[in-house]
Amino acid sequence: MRSPRVVLADIGKGAGLGLALGLVLLSVGLLRAAVYLLTGGKLQPLAAADSRMMAVYVGAFAAAGALLGATRPLLRTKAGVYTACMAAGVIVVLALARFDRRHAAMHAGDWWFVGGLGAILGAAGAYGWFRAGD
């Protein structure tokens, strides 16, 4: 059994890596916006709601990373990796849907669909995890 100190360290490492991934993915979008502006495009200025969504985006990746860090002993098997990555995908997608104003009035069936989409995206991440070793 892992000590609480090791578990907390794994959670912190996972959250840090999730935070870094969220920031990298967010920076890709910001880079695309910069290129669009440099080529003559026009964008509306960022509103407070936009900044909040960016924070939720990065925070959701940090939470998913924390989950992966907490379940690190389970990541030794293929089924464990797929299960943990699918749960992490659900966390990210549901967090984004929950805090997006346009999706505030979703029905229960929609939430199940969005959660399923997150699970599929997490499974794709797990597939990439295993493909990276080939």
Secondary structure, 3 states (H helix, E strand, C coil): CCCHHHHHHHHHHHHHHHHHHHHHHHHHHHHHHHHHHHCCCCCCCCCHHHHHHHHHHHHHHHHHHHHHHHCHHHHHCHHHHHHHHHHHHHHHHHHHHHHCHHHCCCCHHHHHHHHHHHHHHHHHHHHHHHHCCC
